Amino acid sequence: MKSHVDEWKTGRKVKKLEHRADKAENHAATATFLAIATIEEAEKATLEAIAARLDAESAAVTTKN
C-alpha cells in the first residue's frame, strides 16, 4: 500500500510529464505554423521572381524590335 507521500510524488511526476507534453505540443504547433508561413512567403517570392523575369524578357524583346 502506497503512503500519502508516495501518492503525492507519483501525482506530481504525472503533472510534470503532462506539463512537459503540453509544452512540446505547443512548440510543435508553433513550429508548424512558422513553417507554413515560410512556405507561403517562399511561394510569393517565387511568383514575384517569375513576374520580374517575364517583365525583363518582355522589355528585352521590345528593345530589339
All heavy atoms as TSV, in Angstrom:
chain	resi	resn	atom	element	x	y	z
A	1	MET	N	N	0.832	-1.176	0.000
A	1	MET	CA	C	0.000	0.000	0.000
A	1	MET	C	C	0.885	1.252	0.000
A	1	MET	O	O	1.821	1.361	0.770
A	1	MET	CB	C	-0.876	-0.029	1.258
A	1	MET	CG	C	-1.835	1.094	1.331
A	1	MET	SD	S	-2.973	0.744	2.690
A	1	MET	CE	C	-3.676	2.299	2.879
A	2	LYS	N	N	0.557	2.164	-0.916
A	2	LYS	CA	C	1.355	3.379	-1.010
A	2	LYS	C	C	1.005	4.351	0.102
A	2	LYS	O	O	-0.146	4.491	0.499
A	2	LYS	CB	C	1.093	4.080	-2.344
A	2	LYS	CG	C	1.729	3.448	-3.522
A	2	LYS	CD	C	1.539	4.355	-4.721
A	2	LYS	CE	C	2.355	3.863	-5.875
A	2	LYS	NZ	N	2.272	4.779	-7.014
A	3	SER	N	N	2.027	5.042	0.563
A	3	SER	CA	C	1.786	6.084	1.558
A	3	SER	C	C	1.280	7.341	0.850
A	3	SER	O	O	1.348	7.458	-0.377
A	3	SER	CB	C	3.061	6.390	2.321
A	3	SER	OG	O	3.960	7.097	1.479
A	4	HIS	N	N	0.787	8.269	1.609
A	4	HIS	CA	C	0.300	9.523	1.033
A	4	HIS	C	C	1.430	10.273	0.334
A	4	HIS	O	O	1.216	10.907	-0.703
A	4	HIS	CB	C	-0.332	10.406	2.121
A	4	HIS	CG	C	-1.620	9.864	2.640
A	4	HIS	ND1	N	-2.751	9.781	1.879
A	4	HIS	CD2	C	-1.948	9.360	3.858
A	4	HIS	CE1	C	-3.724	9.273	2.584
A	4	HIS	NE2	N	-3.263	8.991	3.807
A	5	VAL	N	N	2.616	10.195	0.873
A	5	VAL	CA	C	3.767	10.867	0.272
A	5	VAL	C	C	4.090	10.238	-1.077
A	5	VAL	O	O	4.330	10.937	-2.065
A	5	VAL	CB	C	4.989	10.816	1.216
A	5	VAL	CG1	C	6.224	11.348	0.518
A	5	VAL	CG2	C	4.715	11.591	2.499
A	6	ASP	N	N	4.073	8.915	-1.144
A	6	ASP	CA	C	4.348	8.238	-2.414
A	6	ASP	C	C	3.279	8.583	-3.450
A	6	ASP	O	O	3.590	8.809	-4.624
A	6	ASP	CB	C	4.407	6.719	-2.219
A	6	ASP	CG	C	5.646	6.268	-1.482
A	6	ASP	OD1	O	6.644	7.029	-1.503
A	6	ASP	OD2	O	5.616	5.174	-0.885
A	7	GLU	N	N	2.033	8.636	-3.025
A	7	GLU	CA	C	0.957	9.007	-3.949
A	7	GLU	C	C	1.145	10.440	-4.444
A	7	GLU	O	O	0.946	10.738	-5.615
A	7	GLU	CB	C	-0.399	8.863	-3.263
A	7	GLU	CG	C	-0.821	7.428	-3.048
A	7	GLU	CD	C	-2.138	7.307	-2.296
A	7	GLU	OE1	O	-2.842	8.326	-2.124
A	7	GLU	OE2	O	-2.456	6.185	-1.872
A	8	TRP	N	N	1.521	11.334	-3.529
A	8	TRP	CA	C	1.758	12.723	-3.905
A	8	TRP	C	C	2.904	12.822	-4.913
A	8	TRP	O	O	2.811	13.539	-5.910
A	8	TRP	CB	C	2.077	13.542	-2.648
A	8	TRP	CG	C	2.391	14.979	-2.952
A	8	TRP	CD1	C	1.510	15.977	-3.167
A	8	TRP	CD2	C	3.694	15.551	-3.085
A	8	TRP	NE1	N	2.169	17.148	-3.412
A	8	TRP	CE2	C	3.518	16.916	-3.371
A	8	TRP	CE3	C	4.991	15.050	-2.982
A	8	TRP	CZ2	C	4.582	17.783	-3.564
A	8	TRP	CZ3	C	6.046	15.920	-3.175
A	8	TRP	CH2	C	5.836	17.268	-3.464
A	9	LYS	N	N	3.981	12.091	-4.661
A	9	LYS	CA	C	5.131	12.107	-5.572
A	9	LYS	C	C	4.735	11.584	-6.943
A	9	LYS	O	O	5.108	12.158	-7.963
A	9	LYS	CB	C	6.284	11.273	-4.999
A	9	LYS	CG	C	7.017	11.946	-3.870
A	9	LYS	CD	C	8.162	11.067	-3.369
A	9	LYS	CE	C	8.900	11.699	-2.216
A	9	LYS	NZ	N	9.975	10.828	-1.720
A	10	THR	N	N	3.977	10.501	-6.978
A	10	THR	CA	C	3.542	9.933	-8.250
A	10	THR	C	C	2.658	10.932	-8.998
A	10	THR	O	O	2.838	11.164	-10.196
A	10	THR	CB	C	2.784	8.612	-8.024
A	10	THR	OG1	O	3.650	7.700	-7.367
A	10	THR	CG2	C	2.331	8.016	-9.335
A	11	GLY	N	N	1.718	11.522	-8.273
A	11	GLY	CA	C	0.837	12.518	-8.889
A	11	GLY	C	C	1.610	13.710	-9.416
A	11	GLY	O	O	1.307	14.250	-10.482
A	12	ARG	N	N	2.606	14.141	-8.660
A	12	ARG	CA	C	3.429	15.283	-9.080
A	12	ARG	C	C	4.225	14.943	-10.336
A	12	ARG	O	O	4.344	15.761	-11.242
A	12	ARG	CB	C	4.362	15.683	-7.936
A	12	ARG	CG	C	5.194	16.901	-8.225
A	12	ARG	CD	C	5.740	17.478	-6.924
A	12	ARG	NE	N	6.825	18.390	-7.143
A	12	ARG	CZ	C	6.693	19.635	-7.558
A	12	ARG	NH1	N	5.496	20.110	-7.827
A	12	ARG	NH2	N	7.741	20.422	-7.703
A	13	LYS	N	N	4.759	13.727	-10.408
A	13	LYS	CA	C	5.500	13.310	-11.603
A	13	LYS	C	C	4.586	13.314	-12.821
A	13	LYS	O	O	4.978	13.749	-13.897
A	13	LYS	CB	C	6.109	11.924	-11.395
A	13	LYS	CG	C	7.308	11.907	-10.494
A	13	LYS	CD	C	7.849	10.495	-10.331
A	13	LYS	CE	C	8.992	10.463	-9.329
A	13	LYS	NZ	N	9.481	9.106	-9.102
A	14	VAL	N	N	3.367	12.813	-12.640
A	14	VAL	CA	C	2.414	12.787	-13.752
A	14	VAL	C	C	2.112	14.207	-14.216
A	14	VAL	O	O	2.103	14.490	-15.415
A	14	VAL	CB	C	1.115	12.042	-13.345
A	14	VAL	CG1	C	0.023	12.239	-14.381
A	14	VAL	CG2	C	1.395	10.565	-13.132
A	15	LYS	N	N	1.894	15.125	-13.281
A	15	LYS	CA	C	1.618	16.521	-13.648
A	15	LYS	C	C	2.796	17.138	-14.383
A	15	LYS	O	O	2.613	17.868	-15.360
A	15	LYS	CB	C	1.257	17.335	-12.408
A	15	LYS	CG	C	-0.120	17.047	-11.884
A	15	LYS	CD	C	-0.454	17.916	-10.693
A	15	LYS	CE	C	-1.842	17.559	-10.163
A	15	LYS	NZ	N	-2.218	18.372	-9.012
A	16	LYS	N	N	3.999	16.843	-13.919
A	16	LYS	CA	C	5.192	17.369	-14.611
A	16	LYS	C	C	5.285	16.811	-16.030
A	16	LYS	O	O	5.595	17.533	-16.974
A	16	LYS	CB	C	6.461	17.021	-13.834
A	16	LYS	CG	C	6.725	17.913	-12.653
A	16	LYS	CD	C	8.070	17.588	-12.034
A	16	LYS	CE	C	8.454	18.589	-10.980
A	16	LYS	NZ	N	9.802	18.355	-10.462
A	17	LEU	N	N	5.027	15.522	-16.175
A	17	LEU	CA	C	5.075	14.913	-17.506
A	17	LEU	C	C	3.986	15.471	-18.415
A	17	LEU	O	O	4.222	15.708	-19.607
A	17	LEU	CB	C	4.955	13.389	-17.398
A	17	LEU	CG	C	6.160	12.680	-16.796
A	17	LEU	CD1	C	5.822	11.212	-16.526
A	17	LEU	CD2	C	7.371	12.788	-17.710
A	18	GLU	N	N	2.796	15.702	-17.855
A	18	GLU	CA	C	1.721	16.292	-18.651
A	18	GLU	C	C	2.077	17.709	-19.072
A	18	GLU	O	O	1.839	18.109	-20.216
A	18	GLU	CB	C	0.410	16.285	-17.858
A	18	GLU	CG	C	-0.195	14.901	-17.726
A	18	GLU	CD	C	-1.410	14.869	-16.811
A	18	GLU	OE1	O	-1.648	15.844	-16.057
A	18	GLU	OE2	O	-2.115	13.841	-16.842
A	19	HIS	N	N	2.672	18.474	-18.160
A	19	HIS	CA	C	3.105	19.832	-18.486
A	19	HIS	C	C	4.174	19.808	-19.584
A	19	HIS	O	O	4.130	20.611	-20.519
A	19	HIS	CB	C	3.631	20.524	-17.227
A	19	HIS	CG	C	4.093	21.922	-17.464
A	19	HIS	ND1	N	3.236	22.956	-17.751
A	19	HIS	CD2	C	5.338	22.462	-17.471
A	19	HIS	CE1	C	3.919	24.059	-17.923
A	19	HIS	NE2	N	5.206	23.782	-17.757
A	20	ARG	N	N	5.101	18.876	-19.460
A	20	ARG	CA	C	6.153	18.732	-20.479
A	20	ARG	C	C	5.542	18.395	-21.838
A	20	ARG	O	O	5.937	18.942	-22.870
A	20	ARG	CB	C	7.123	17.641	-20.052
A	20	ARG	CG	C	8.250	17.405	-21.010
A	20	ARG	CD	C	9.215	16.375	-20.426
A	20	ARG	NE	N	10.134	15.935	-21.445
A	20	ARG	CZ	C	10.329	14.684	-21.796
A	20	ARG	NH1	N	9.695	13.718	-21.185
A	20	ARG	NH2	N	11.180	14.370	-22.733
A	21	ALA	N	N	4.547	17.496	-21.841
A	21	ALA	CA	C	3.878	17.126	-23.092
A	21	ALA	C	C	3.123	18.321	-23.675
A	21	ALA	O	O	3.161	18.551	-24.896
A	21	ALA	CB	C	2.926	15.959	-22.856
A	22	ASP	N	N	2.457	19.097	-22.825
A	22	ASP	CA	C	1.751	20.296	-23.295
A	22	ASP	C	C	2.712	21.284	-23.941
A	22	ASP	O	O	2.434	21.835	-25.005
A	22	ASP	CB	C	1.026	20.988	-22.128
A	22	ASP	CG	C	-0.169	20.198	-21.613
A	22	ASP	OD1	O	-0.651	19.287	-22.320
A	22	ASP	OD2	O	-0.608	20.491	-20.481
A	23	LYS	N	N	3.854	21.502	-23.292
A	23	LYS	CA	C	4.852	22.419	-23.854
A	23	LYS	C	C	5.381	21.914	-25.187
A	23	LYS	O	O	5.565	22.688	-26.127
A	23	LYS	CB	C	5.999	22.623	-22.856
A	23	LYS	CG	C	5.622	23.501	-21.679
A	23	LYS	CD	C	6.743	23.639	-20.673
A	23	LYS	CE	C	7.925	24.359	-21.281
A	23	LYS	NZ	N	9.008	24.617	-20.321
A	24	ALA	N	N	5.616	20.610	-25.281
A	24	ALA	CA	C	6.114	20.033	-26.531
A	24	ALA	C	C	5.077	20.171	-27.643
A	24	ALA	O	O	5.422	20.485	-28.793
A	24	ALA	CB	C	6.488	18.564	-26.332
A	25	GLU	N	N	3.814	19.952	-27.313
A	25	GLU	CA	C	2.753	20.103	-28.308
A	25	GLU	C	C	2.635	21.549	-28.774
A	25	GLU	O	O	2.476	21.812	-29.980
A	25	GLU	CB	C	1.419	19.627	-27.739
A	25	GLU	CG	C	1.340	18.126	-27.573
A	25	GLU	CD	C	0.130	17.666	-26.797
A	25	GLU	OE1	O	-0.560	18.511	-26.171
A	25	GLU	OE2	O	-0.128	16.455	-26.800
A	26	ASN	N	N	2.721	22.488	-27.838
A	26	ASN	CA	C	2.667	23.905	-28.207
A	26	ASN	C	C	3.849	24.292	-29.086
A	26	ASN	O	O	3.696	25.041	-30.059
A	26	ASN	CB	C	2.624	24.788	-26.955
A	26	ASN	CG	C	1.291	24.723	-26.256
A	26	ASN	OD1	O	0.279	24.412	-26.867
A	26	ASN	ND2	N	1.285	25.009	-24.970
A	27	HIS	N	N	5.014	23.780	-28.755
A	27	HIS	CA	C	6.200	24.062	-29.572
A	27	HIS	C	C	6.024	23.507	-30.985
A	27	HIS	O	O	6.338	24.180	-31.970
A	27	HIS	CB	C	7.443	23.467	-28.913
A	27	HIS	CG	C	8.686	23.669	-29.708
A	27	HIS	ND1	N	9.308	24.896	-29.825
A	27	HIS	CD2	C	9.407	22.809	-30.453
A	27	HIS	CE1	C	10.365	24.774	-30.604
A	27	HIS	NE2	N	10.447	23.515	-31.000
A	28	ALA	N	N	5.516	22.293	-31.084
A	28	ALA	CA	C	5.295	21.686	-32.397
A	28	ALA	C	C	4.272	22.479	-33.210
A	28	ALA	O	O	4.459	22.698	-34.414
A	28	ALA	CB	C	4.833	20.241	-32.235
A	29	ALA	N	N	3.218	22.936	-32.559
A	29	ALA	CA	C	2.202	23.726	-33.259
A	29	ALA	C	C	2.790	25.042	-33.762
A	29	ALA	O	O	2.518	25.460	-34.891
A	29	ALA	CB	C	1.014	23.979	-32.335
A	30	THR	N	N	3.597	25.678	-32.937
A	30	THR	CA	C	4.230	26.938	-33.336
A	30	THR	C	C	5.198	26.717	-34.490
A	30	THR	O	O	5.220	27.485	-35.455
A	30	THR	CB	C	4.970	27.571	-32.137
A	30	THR	OG1	O	4.012	27.823	-31.105
A	30	THR	CG2	C	5.654	28.864	-32.525
A	31	ALA	N	N	5.991	25.656	-34.404
A	31	ALA	CA	C	6.940	25.349	-35.482
A	31	ALA	C	C	6.201	25.066	-36.782
A	31	ALA	O	O	6.635	25.499	-37.861
A	31	ALA	CB	C	7.814	24.164	-35.088
A	32	THR	N	N	5.085	24.359	-36.702
A	32	THR	CA	C	4.285	24.063	-37.897
A	32	THR	C	C	3.725	25.349	-38.487
A	32	THR	O	O	3.774	25.559	-39.711
A	32	THR	CB	C	3.146	23.090	-37.546
A	32	THR	OG1	O	3.723	21.886	-37.046
A	32	THR	CG2	C	2.296	22.769	-38.752
A	33	PHE	N	N	3.191	26.216	-37.637
A	33	PHE	CA	C	2.655	27.494	-38.103
A	33	PHE	C	C	3.732	28.306	-38.815
A	33	PHE	O	O	3.502	28.854	-39.899
A	33	PHE	CB	C	2.089	28.290	-36.927
A	33	PHE	CG	C	1.680	29.683	-37.300
A	33	PHE	CD1	C	0.475	29.911	-37.943
A	33	PHE	CD2	C	2.506	30.762	-37.012
A	33	PHE	CE1	C	0.102	31.208	-38.297
A	33	PHE	CE2	C	2.141	32.048	-37.358
A	33	PHE	CZ	C	0.935	32.268	-38.005
A	34	LEU	N	N	4.921	28.371	-38.221
A	34	LEU	CA	C	6.013	29.134	-38.827
A	34	LEU	C	C	6.463	28.511	-40.143
A	34	LEU	O	O	6.794	29.218	-41.093
A	34	LEU	CB	C	7.185	29.248	-37.855
A	34	LEU	CG	C	6.925	30.113	-36.625
A	34	LEU	CD1	C	8.105	30.027	-35.656
A	34	LEU	CD2	C	6.664	31.553	-37.023
A	35	ALA	N	N	6.478	27.191	-40.207
A	35	ALA	CA	C	6.861	26.514	-41.450
A	35	ALA	C	C	5.865	26.833	-42.566
A	35	ALA	O	O	6.266	27.116	-43.707
A	35	ALA	CB	C	6.952	25.008	-41.231
A	36	ILE	N	N	4.586	26.810	-42.244
A	36	ILE	CA	C	3.566	27.130	-43.248
A	36	ILE	C	C	3.712	28.577	-43.707
A	36	ILE	O	O	3.639	28.871	-44.901
A	36	ILE	CB	C	2.154	26.845	-42.686
A	36	ILE	CG1	C	1.956	25.335	-42.541
A	36	ILE	CG2	C	1.075	27.447	-43.573
A	36	ILE	CD1	C	0.716	24.941	-41.758
A	37	ALA	N	N	3.940	29.482	-42.760
A	37	ALA	CA	C	4.120	30.891	-43.113
A	37	ALA	C	C	5.346	31.073	-44.005
A	37	ALA	O	O	5.312	31.853	-44.969
A	37	ALA	CB	C	4.247	31.739	-41.853
A	38	THR	N	N	6.402	30.347	-43.722
A	38	THR	CA	C	7.620	30.437	-44.530
A	38	THR	C	C	7.387	29.901	-45.936
A	38	THR	O	O	7.861	30.484	-46.918
A	38	THR	CB	C	8.769	29.666	-43.847
A	38	THR	OG1	O	8.979	30.240	-42.547
A	38	THR	CG2	C	10.047	29.747	-44.642
A	39	ILE	N	N	6.647	28.808	-46.044
A	39	ILE	CA	C	6.327	28.252	-47.366
A	39	ILE	C	C	5.500	29.251	-48.170
A	39	ILE	O	O	5.756	29.470	-49.361
A	39	ILE	CB	C	5.588	26.908	-47.221
A	39	ILE	CG1	C	6.551	25.841	-46.719
A	39	ILE	CG2	C	4.943	26.479	-48.540
A	39	ILE	CD1	C	5.880	24.542	-46.297
A	40	GLU	N	N	4.508	29.877	-47.516
A	40	GLU	CA	C	3.687	30.871	-48.213
A	40	GLU	C	C	4.526	32.055	-48.680
A	40	GLU	O	O	4.344	32.571	-49.785
A	40	GLU	CB	C	2.539	31.324	-47.308
A	40	GLU	CG	C	1.498	30.238	-47.100
A	40	GLU	CD	C	0.458	30.587	-46.055
A	40	GLU	OE1	O	0.584	31.644	-45.388
A	40	GLU	OE2	O	-0.495	29.803	-45.899
A	41	GLU	N	N	5.465	32.477	-47.846
A	41	GLU	CA	C	6.358	33.582	-48.226
A	41	GLU	C	C	7.243	33.168	-49.405
A	41	GLU	O	O	7.474	33.958	-50.326
A	41	GLU	CB	C	7.218	33.983	-47.032
A	41	GLU	CG	C	8.073	35.196	-47.285
A	41	GLU	CD	C	8.846	35.636	-46.051
A	41	GLU	OE1	O	8.470	35.260	-44.935
A	41	GLU	OE2	O	9.837	36.360	-46.232
A	42	ALA	N	N	7.722	31.930	-49.400
A	42	ALA	CA	C	8.550	31.436	-50.495
A	42	ALA	C	C	7.740	31.359	-51.799
A	42	ALA	O	O	8.263	31.696	-52.875
A	42	ALA	CB	C	9.118	30.063	-50.152
A	43	GLU	N	N	6.500	30.934	-51.702
A	43	GLU	CA	C	5.644	30.888	-52.899
A	43	GLU	C	C	5.452	32.289	-53.476
A	43	GLU	O	O	5.537	32.491	-54.694
A	43	GLU	CB	C	4.290	30.270	-52.556
A	43	GLU	CG	C	4.343	28.783	-52.309
A	43	GLU	CD	C	3.005	28.208	-51.844
A	43	GLU	OE1	O	2.100	28.986	-51.461
A	43	GLU	OE2	O	2.874	26.972	-51.856
A	44	LYS	N	N	5.185	33.262	-52.599
A	44	LYS	CA	C	5.006	34.643	-53.046
A	44	LYS	C	C	6.278	35.160	-53.706
A	44	LYS	O	O	6.229	35.789	-54.770
A	44	LYS	CB	C	4.628	35.530	-51.863
A	44	LYS	CG	C	4.394	36.972	-52.233
A	44	LYS	CD	C	4.044	37.812	-51.022
A	44	LYS	CE	C	3.960	39.276	-51.437
A	44	LYS	NZ	N	3.866	40.171	-50.293
A	45	ALA	N	N	7.429	34.891	-53.098
A	45	ALA	CA	C	8.706	35.346	-53.659
A	45	ALA	C	C	8.964	34.703	-55.020
A	45	ALA	O	O	9.468	35.356	-55.945
A	45	ALA	CB	C	9.847	35.018	-52.700
A	46	THR	N	N	8.594	33.431	-55.153
A	46	THR	CA	C	8.771	32.737	-56.430
A	46	THR	C	C	7.912	33.370	-57.516
A	46	THR	O	O	8.383	33.612	-58.639
A	46	THR	CB	C	8.420	31.243	-56.285
A	46	THR	OG1	O	9.291	30.667	-55.312
A	46	THR	CG2	C	8.562	30.504	-57.590
A	47	LEU	N	N	6.653	33.646	-57.182
A	47	LEU	CA	C	5.763	34.282	-58.168
A	47	LEU	C	C	6.246	35.673	-58.540
A	47	LEU	O	O	6.189	36.068	-59.721
A	47	LEU	CB	C	4.333	34.325	-57.626
A	47	LEU	CG	C	3.661	32.967	-57.446
A	47	LEU	CD1	C	2.308	33.133	-56.765
A	47	LEU	CD2	C	3.513	32.249	-58.778
A	48	GLU	N	N	6.762	36.419	-57.573
A	48	GLU	CA	C	7.306	37.745	-57.866
A	48	GLU	C	C	8.547	37.647	-58.754
A	48	GLU	O	O	8.745	38.473	-59.649
A	48	GLU	CB	C	7.623	38.494	-56.571
A	48	GLU	CG	C	6.383	38.919	-55.808
A	48	GLU	CD	C	6.679	39.507	-54.448
A	48	GLU	OE1	O	7.860	39.485	-54.005
A	48	GLU	OE2	O	5.725	39.975	-53.801
A	49	ALA	N	N	9.363	36.635	-58.524
A	49	ALA	CA	C	10.559	36.435	-59.354
A	49	ALA	C	C	10.165	36.075	-60.789
A	49	ALA	O	O	10.782	36.562	-61.749
A	49	ALA	CB	C	11.443	35.343	-58.750
A	50	ILE	N	N	9.160	35.239	-60.934
A	50	ILE	CA	C	8.684	34.868	-62.275
A	50	ILE	C	C	8.143	36.103	-62.992
A	50	ILE	O	O	8.458	36.334	-64.174
A	50	ILE	CB	C	7.609	33.764	-62.183
A	50	ILE	CG1	C	8.235	32.448	-61.726
A	50	ILE	CG2	C	6.886	33.584	-63.521
A	50	ILE	CD1	C	7.225	31.370	-61.339
A	51	ALA	N	N	7.356	36.903	-62.284
A	51	ALA	CA	C	6.805	38.121	-62.891
A	51	ALA	C	C	7.928	39.079	-63.298
A	51	ALA	O	O	7.886	39.668	-64.393
A	51	ALA	CB	C	5.846	38.802	-61.918
A	52	ALA	N	N	8.928	39.215	-62.454
A	52	ALA	CA	C	10.055	40.094	-62.782
A	52	ALA	C	C	10.810	39.578	-63.999
A	52	ALA	O	O	11.214	40.360	-64.871
A	52	ALA	CB	C	10.992	40.204	-61.581
A	53	ARG	N	N	11.011	38.265	-64.087
A	53	ARG	CA	C	11.706	37.686	-65.236
A	53	ARG	C	C	10.899	37.900	-66.516
A	53	ARG	O	O	11.460	38.252	-67.562
A	53	ARG	CB	C	11.944	36.189	-65.005
A	53	ARG	CG	C	12.590	35.465	-66.170
A	53	ARG	CD	C	13.930	36.043	-66.607
A	53	ARG	NE	N	14.865	36.020	-65.508
A	53	ARG	CZ	C	15.944	36.785	-65.436
A	53	ARG	NH1	N	16.226	37.636	-66.418
A	53	ARG	NH2	N	16.753	36.716	-64.411
A	54	LEU	N	N	9.580	37.706	-66.442
A	54	LEU	CA	C	8.737	37.925	-67.623
A	54	LEU	C	C	8.778	39.384	-68.051
A	54	LEU	O	O	8.835	39.680	-69.259
A	54	LEU	CB	C	7.301	37.489	-67.340
A	54	LEU	CG	C	7.079	35.982	-67.172
A	54	LEU	CD1	C	5.647	35.698	-66.733
A	54	LEU	CD2	C	7.420	35.239	-68.452
A	55	ASP	N	N	8.765	40.310	-67.100
A	55	ASP	CA	C	8.889	41.736	-67.438
A	55	ASP	C	C	10.220	42.017	-68.118
A	55	ASP	O	O	10.274	42.748	-69.122
A	55	ASP	CB	C	8.774	42.599	-66.176
A	55	ASP	CG	C	7.362	42.649	-65.622
A	55	ASP	OD1	O	6.410	42.250	-66.333
A	55	ASP	OD2	O	7.209	43.077	-64.449
A	56	ALA	N	N	11.300	41.444	-67.589
A	56	ALA	CA	C	12.624	41.665	-68.175
A	56	ALA	C	C	12.701	41.093	-69.582
A	56	ALA	O	O	13.244	41.734	-70.499
A	56	ALA	CB	C	13.702	41.035	-67.289
A	57	GLU	N	N	12.159	39.901	-69.783
A	57	GLU	CA	C	12.181	39.287	-71.112
A	57	GLU	C	C	11.315	40.063	-72.089
A	57	GLU	O	O	11.691	40.246	-73.255
A	57	GLU	CB	C	11.722	37.829	-71.024
A	57	GLU	CG	C	12.737	36.933	-70.340
A	57	GLU	CD	C	12.232	35.510	-70.139
A	57	GLU	OE1	O	11.059	35.224	-70.450
A	57	GLU	OE2	O	13.032	34.682	-69.645
A	58	SER	N	N	10.187	40.553	-71.626
A	58	SER	CA	C	9.315	41.353	-72.483
A	58	SER	C	C	9.997	42.652	-72.880
A	58	SER	O	O	9.929	43.068	-74.038
A	58	SER	CB	C	8.009	41.647	-71.748
A	58	SER	OG	O	7.175	42.465	-72.519
A	59	ALA	N	N	10.677	43.284	-71.934
A	59	ALA	CA	C	11.392	44.527	-72.237
A	59	ALA	C	C	12.524	44.271	-73.215
A	59	ALA	O	O	12.797	45.071	-74.096
A	59	ALA	CB	C	11.916	45.133	-70.944
A	60	ALA	N	N	13.206	43.133	-73.061
A	60	ALA	CA	C	14.314	42.814	-73.961
A	60	ALA	C	C	13.818	42.606	-75.369
A	60	ALA	O	O	14.458	43.046	-76.340
A	60	ALA	CB	C	15.042	41.564	-73.458
A	61	VAL	N	N	12.693	41.961	-75.551
A	61	VAL	CA	C	12.113	41.735	-76.881
A	61	VAL	C	C	11.676	43.051	-77.492
A	61	VAL	O	O	11.884	43.300	-78.686
A	61	VAL	CB	C	10.922	40.732	-76.792
A	61	VAL	CG1	C	10.162	40.689	-78.093
A	61	VAL	CG2	C	11.420	39.358	-76.413
A	62	THR	N	N	11.084	43.917	-76.677
A	62	THR	CA	C	10.598	45.203	-77.161
A	62	THR	C	C	11.755	46.080	-77.643
A	62	THR	O	O	11.640	46.751	-78.672
A	62	THR	CB	C	9.821	45.941	-76.040
A	62	THR	OG1	O	8.757	45.101	-75.599
A	62	THR	CG2	C	9.259	47.246	-76.517
A	63	THR	N	N	12.878	46.057	-76.954
A	63	THR	CA	C	14.008	46.912	-77.335
A	63	THR	C	C	14.717	46.378	-78.568
A	63	THR	O	O	15.384	47.118	-79.259
A	63	THR	CB	C	15.017	47.053	-76.184
A	63	THR	OG1	O	15.464	45.777	-75.769
A	63	THR	CG2	C	14.389	47.800	-75.020
A	64	LYS	N	N	14.565	45.091	-78.864
A	64	LYS	CA	C	15.208	44.503	-80.056
A	64	LYS	C	C	14.448	44.889	-81.326
A	64	LYS	O	O	15.025	44.918	-82.390
A	64	LYS	CB	C	15.270	42.987	-79.939
A	64	LYS	CG	C	16.288	42.499	-78.939
A	64	LYS	CD	C	16.347	41.000	-78.906
A	64	LYS	CE	C	17.335	40.510	-77.870
A	64	LYS	NZ	N	17.394	39.066	-77.774
A	65	ASN	N	N	13.170	45.164	-81.184
A	65	ASN	CA	C	12.348	45.485	-82.381
A	65	ASN	C	C	12.443	46.911	-82.713
A	65	ASN	O	O	12.682	47.859	-82.741
A	65	ASN	CB	C	10.879	45.119	-82.131
A	65	ASN	CG	C	10.729	43.595	-82.026
A	65	ASN	OD1	O	11.485	42.851	-82.622
A	65	ASN	ND2	N	9.733	43.183	-81.281
